[in-house]
Amino acid sequence: MLNLYPLQKGYRVQYDELLDFLLTNIRERFNQLRQKHTEIAEWMSRGEDPWFCFKFFDRLEWVPNDSRTFLVQNHIQRINAQLEIRQKTRTAMSITTPEGKTVARPHAIEGFLSRITNTSGEKISNLRAFFKIQYFHTAKNVLFFGKLFSAVPPSPKNALMDTELTRENMPRMPEVFLRNPFEVDEDGHIHWLASEKFDEYDREAAEEFSRRVQQVLKADAAVDLCSVREVSPIRPEEISNQILFLQSFLWHASTTLIKDENLMDCGFQILLLNGSSLKLLAPSRFIRDQWVARLGKLVEYWRGRRTCTLLSQLEVRRSNMEKFGIQEHVDSNATSELQGFFSQSSLANDALFTIGTLSMPTSLVHSGYVYHKFRKHSDFSQRFLVLSPGYLLIFNLFKRSKVTGVWKRTPCYEHYMTLPLSSCYVYGGELTLQDLVDKNDIHGPGQDQLARFYPDGWKSSEEDTERCFTIWYGKKRKLRYATGKDALGNKGKKNPRFLTMVRKSGMTGKKMVFMCRSRQERELWVHSIATEIDRFSAK
């Protein structure tokens, strides 16, 4: 059970015995020195609840609330890392644009929509008009959509998650329904924590979070909102009568509403930067306007958020290069070029490595573009990765022509595979050398790689091992019929399972190698994946 103590802003968690002892003594010492040193007084005024972390040059690893884990971390990492006490940094809920405008993080949106273009962006599929009703939902900067019958929309008290729900007792909901189980006041306090119905509210919050995670895992395709150029409505004249007939019949169970403008003027499109478009139909004009407005705000916010993240990375790198007088190549390969004592005075990016990694604040932990391969001597293919609590989802970025092999533009990324992380292991850096082929030594011995420039302004010159990480996972187990007897021939359970899974003796696992565009991105991916592995492997 987690004990919380209210503060003036937010809450304080009851800490483990050793960590609480250290924190109390440090606070007492700071209170003695704050009158003589204005820096300490200013630092303590920033927050009431600081916490411990390990700093690896420009990366932070926050200490979990467990004394045993803290002792092991300190014993292993004390050579190459600096133990610090810092003010907690959390994920920012707003951004400031270059024009000085403050943009708050918009709410996510989800609901049923009709898709009238296929995954290639075409209106005609198999010589007929394409029309499919699917469930769409957003999580951070990603728009997911999947099958109609596997979706569970939000509902009051999670009534739609009840397996015994019938048509008679189905709750009536408005067209726009806001579901926020952790609604807070101006001081960051949750109203139902001190309520007599705490257990009921707590169960509903856990069910709602589980529902959102399941929606991500069931997704068939995804759209990166940062790659969206515009979200705009489309006129009814641009939609064929056949599609409007299906819309009227499937949504409203009537074919006479095809001339009702409030219902038929319901289309909108998502234009992407690659020139493709995803065209959708909502149940009504009002719902269409809600989707267009909210998706537009999400696109604006997350594109600005990505720019702010890039600017913070550039500023941290520039500060460290000026402080230590090092070149860009040394900063790019900091884990192998710099010794541990550089971490004592380096600047870490606390806006990127927040304390939120210790918890599960959202159904999407991290997402981004990486290169991926299954075998050592195969070529890398670009993928879109989505890290959800306990799972890693991999999406294909594009399709290729079956005749010429030429890349084809697509408005979405189709699901490729889902990897459960509970039985995986992740490692990066120089350990990935055994999984890579150094093509420079084969085709150009003695030639170093040139610096890489990216369209957003990022430049780096890492070695391949500095921007790669590997995920190891066990092979599938073998199916075996259950006989109801154990290995000695004794009678076992009365009703044994029809099939059982057994591990193959002496069989090794498989590896997947991922290549990021920089050391910083690789460290963020490894840290996030390792945190999820530790969280779910213990269960």
N, C-alpha and C positions, 0 to 999 in steps of 0.2 A: 504494500500500500504506500502511495506517495503522499507525504504530508506537505502542505503548503501553508506559508505564513504570509498574510497580506502586507505589502509595503505601500508607500505613498503612490507609487506607480507600479502596478503589477504585483508579482508574488515572489517569495523566496522559498526555495526547496529545502527540506530538511536533508542535510548532507550526512555522508558517512562519518563515522566517529573520528578517524584519523584526519580526514580532510577538514572536518569542522574544527578540530583542535588547531590545525595549522592556520586556518583562515581567521580564527578568533585571536590567536596570538599576533598575527600580522596586523590585524585591525587595531589592536591595542597599541602596538608599536607605532603605527602610523598616526594614531591620535596623539601620541606623545610628541611626535615630530612635526605635526601639521602647523603649529604656531610659529616654528622657527623656519620652516621651509614652505614657501608659498606654492611651490610646484606640487607638493604632496597634497596640500589643501585643495588646489584646483583639480588634481586628479581624482580625489575622493568625492568631489562635488558632481562629477559626471555620472555617478551611479552608486547605488547603495549595496550592490551585490556583485563584487568582482569574482573572478574565477581563475583557475590554473590552466595553463596550456604549455605545450612544447613548441618552440620556434625552430624551424629548419630553414635558415636563410630567409626566404620570403614566404614560407608556408607555415601554417599554424595547425596544430593538432590539439583540440581541447580535451581535457582529462575527463573521463566519465566519472560519475558519482559512485566510485567503487575503490576502496582503499587498496585491495589486493591488486587490481589492475594498475592502479597508480604506482605501486611499488615496483611492479614488473616493468612498466614503461620507463620509470626513472632509472632502473638498473640497465636497461638495454640502450636507451637513447641519450644518456647523459654525456656521452663522448661527442656525438655529432649534433646535439640539440641543446637549446637553452631553455631551462624551466623558468617560466614567467608567471606573474599574476597580472591579469588584464581586466579591464572593463569588458563585460560581455558585449559582443557585437551580434546583432540579429539581422535577418533578411530585411532589407529596406522595403517599406510599403509605399514609397513614392519616389519619384525622380524629379530632377530639375533639368529642364532643357537648356541648351545653349542660349536661348532667348530669355532665360530667367523664369520661365513658366513652370510651376509645380504641378505634376501630373500624379494623381493618386492611383494606386493599383486597382483596376476594375474588378468587379465580381466575375466569376466564371459563369458560363452559360451552357445549357444543355437542353435537349429536346428532340422530338421526332421531326425529320425533314424528308422530303422526296428528292432524290438525286436524279437528274435528267441527263447527266453526262457520265460515261464510264470512266474507268481509271486511266484511260488514254486521253480523256478530254473530248471524246467524240459523242455526238448526239445519237448516232445510229450504231447499233451493235447487233451483229448476226442478222442483218437485213431488216431490222425493225427498230422502232423508237425505243430508246433506253429509258426505263422508269423503275426506280427501286426506292422503297421507303426504308430508311435506316435511322439509327439513333446517333446523334452528334453531341459531343461534349468537349469542353476545353479543360485543360489542366496546364497551368502556367502559360507557356508560349506555344503550346501544341493543341491543334484541333484534331480529335480522334472521331472516327465513326466506325460502326460495326453493325451486326445483324439486328434485325427488328426484334426477334423473339428472345434474344439473350439480354436485352436491356432492362434495367430496373430504374425508372425515374425517381426523383426525390418525392417525398410525400410527408404529410404531417404525422409525426410519431412513427415514421417508417412503416406505415400501414401496408404499402405495396410489397414489402418484403415478407409478409405473412403468407405462408404456403396454403393456408386454409381460407384465403380471401375469396369471396364470391362477388358476383355482380351486384347483389342486393346491399351488401355492406361496404362497397367500394366508396372511399371518401370523395367528396366533390371538391375540386380545387380550382382556383382562378386561372386565367390564361398565363399569368406571370406569377410564379411562386418562388419566394426567397427562402432558402434553407441554410441556416447558419447555426449549428449546434453550440458554438462557442462565442456567442455574441457578448461583447464586452462594453463597459461604459467608458466615460472619458478618462478614468484612472486605470484602465486596463484590467478591471475586475469582472469576473464572470458571476452573474447574479444568482445562479442556481447552486453554487458550491456550498453555500450555507443553508440550502433548502432541505426540507424534510424529504423531498422527492429526489434526493441526490442520486440514489441508485438507478432510478428510472431515467433521469437525464444522462447519466454516465453511460448507461447501456445504449441509449439512442445515439449518443455521440460516437461510440465505438462501432455501432452498426452502420452509421452514415459514412464513417471513414472507410470501413471495409467495402461498402458498396462502391465508393469512388475508385478504390484500388481495383476492384473486380472489373469495373467498366474500362479501365485502362488495359487490363490484361486481355479483355475480350475484343479489343479493337482490331479491325481488319486493315485499316489504313490510317495514315496520319498526315497532317498538313502543318508545316512549320509557319507560324504566324509571322515570324520575322522575315520570311521570304514572300510575303503577300504585298502586292503593290496597292490594291484598292479593293474595297468591298462596296458594291453598288447594286441598286435594284435594276431589274430588267423589265421591259414593257411586255404586256400580255401578247402584243402582236408578234413578238419574237418567239413565242412558244406555240407549237403546233396544236391544232384542235384535238388530235389524238391524245396528247399529253394532258391537255385541259380536261378532256372527258374522263381520263383515268383519275386525275386529281379530284374532280367533283364526285366521282363514284366511290373511290376508296376512302376519302377523308370525310365526306358528308353523306354518303349512302344515297346520293341523288344525282341524276344526270340533267336535271332542269336548272341547276345552279351555275351552268357553264357561262351564262350571261351576267352573273352577279359580279360586278367589278370588285367589291370588297373581299370576295373570296378568290377570284381568279387573278387579280393583280397581286400576286403573292411570290413572284420570283425574284431571286437575286443571284449574283455571281461573285465569285472570289477570283480576282485576277492576280496571277503570280508574276514574279520578276522574270521568269523564263518564257513568258508569253502565253502559257496555257491558262485555262480557266476551268473552274468547277461551278456548275450551275445547279441551283437548288430551288425547291419550292416549299414554302411554309403553308400551314393550314389556312392562314388568312393574311390580309394586308397588315393588320396590327402586329401579328407575330413576326412577319417579314421585317417590318420596321424595327422591331426590337432586336432581331438578329443583326441587321445591318449596322445599327447604332452601337451595339455592344461589341461586335467583332471589330468594328473600326476603332473603338477605344482600346481594345486589347492589342491590336496591331500597333497603334501609336505608342502604347506604354512599353511593350516588350522590345520594340525596335530601339526606343530610347534607352531602355534598361541595358540592352546589349552594348550600346555605345558607351554608357557610363562604366560598365564593367571593363571594356577595352581601355578607356582612359585611365582607370585606376591601375590597371596592369602596367600601362606605359609609364605612369608617374612613379610607381614603386620601382620599376626597373631603372629608370633614369636616376632616382635618388640613390639607389645602391651602387650604381656605376660611378656616380660622382663621389660618393663617400669613400669608396675603397680604391678609386682610381683604376678600375678594371675595364677591359674592353667588352664589347657585346658578345664575343665568342665565349668568354669566361662566364658571363652571366647566364648565357643559354645552357652551358654545361656545368652549372654550379654544383650539382651533386658529386661530380667527379673532379672538378677543377679546384674547388675551394675546401678548406679545412673547416672543422667544426667550430673553431673560435671565431669565425666570421659571423656566426649566428648571434653572438653576444651583442653586437651593435648594429646589425642589419635592420632594415625596415621590412615588416611583414604586411601582407595584403589581408587585413582583417575584414575588409568588405567582401572578399571572395570566400575566405575560409571562416565562416560564421559558426557560432555555437549551435545553430540549428541542425547541424549534421548529427548531433547526438540524439535527436528526437526524430519523429516522423511528422513534420508539420503539414505536408501535402502529399497527394497521391503520386506526384511526380518529383523525384529527387533531383534529377539532372538530365539534360538532353543536349545533343550536339552531333556534329558531323565528324566521323573518323574513317580511317581506312582499315580494312579487315581482311584477314585470310585465315584459312583452316590449316594449311600445311606449310612447312618451311619453304619449299621450293615453288609454291604457287604465287601468283601475283596478287597484289592488294587490290581490293574493290572498295569504293567509297560507299559507306552506309550511314544511316541515321539511327543513332542509339537513343533509347529512352530507359532511364533507370527509375524503376518503381520499387517501393518497399519489398525486398525479397526477390525481385525478378529483374532481368535485363532483357529488354525487347529490342530486336534488330529489324530495321525496315530497309527495303530496297529503295534506292534513290531514283532509278529510272529503268525503263525497258529498252531492249535492243531489238532491231528488226531481225526476224528469223531468216531473212534472205541475205541481207548485206551486213548485219551486225552493227548497223549505225544506231547511235543513241537517239531515242525518241523522247520528246517532251511529254511529261506527265504532270497533272495538277496535284498529285498526292503520292505518298510513299506507301507502297504495299507491305504488309507484314511478312517478314521472312522467317523468323524463329523467335522463340521465347526461351530464355535460359534461367532455370531456378538457381539461385545463388547459395542456397543453404548447404550444398555439398561441393562448393567450388573453392578455388584458391587463386589469388591474384598476386602477381609480382611485376615489378617494372624496373627500369634502369638497366644497369650492366648485366643483370641476370637474364635479360631477354636476348643477349648476344647469341646464345645457343639456338634460338628460334629464328634468327635472321640470316640472310645471305648478303655478305658485303660485296655488292656489285662493283664498287670502286676498286677493290683489290683484284677483281677478275678482269674488268675491262680497262681500268686505268690505274695501275699500281702507283702508289705514292701521291696521288692527286686527292686533295681535300675537297669536300663539298662546299659549294657556294652558299651564301646567305639566301634565304627565301623571303620574298616580298609577297604580301597578300593585299587584296583590293581594299581592305578596311584600314590599311596603314601599318599593320603589324609586320615586324621584320625580326627574324631569328636565324641562328646558324647552329642548331643542335646536331650532334651526332645521332644516328638512327636509334641507338640504345636509349638516348635521353628522352625520346618522345614516343617510345613504344611501351606497351604493357601486355601481359599474357594472362589469360584466364584458363586455368586447368580445371577439368571436370571429368568425373568418372564415366566410363562407358555404360551403356544400357545393360541392365541385368537380363538374365535369360528366363523365359517362361517355362514353367514346369507344372504338370498336372499334380494336384494334391491327391494323395492316396489314403489319408487318414491315419497313417502310421509314421512313426519317427524313424531315425536312421537305424535303430536296433530292431525294428520290426514290431515294436510295441504299439498298441492301439492308442491313437491320439484323441483329438477332439471328436465329439459326436457328429458335428456338421462342419467338416473342413471346407475351406474355400475351394471352388472349382479350379482356379488357377492361383499359382503363387509365383513370386519373383525371387530368384536366387542370384547371388553375385558370381561372376565367372572367376574362378581361381586363377591367380597369376596374370590377370589381364591388366594392362596399364590404362591410364585415362587418355583423354584427348586434350588438345590445346587449341585455343583461338588467339591469334595475335592481332592487336589493334595498334594503329599508328595515329597519333594526334599531330596537330600542326606545331605544337610547342611543348617545351618542358612544363610550363605552368599548367596547360590543359591536361597533360598526362598526369601530373601530380593530383589535380582535382578529381580526375576520373578514378585513379587508384584509391585515393582517400575515401571517396564516396562509396565505391564498390566494396572496399575492405570493411567499412563501417556496417554495410548491409549484411555482409557475410558473417561478421561477428555477432550481429544482432539475431540473425535467424538460425545460424548453426548451433547456437546454444540451446535452441528450442527443439 
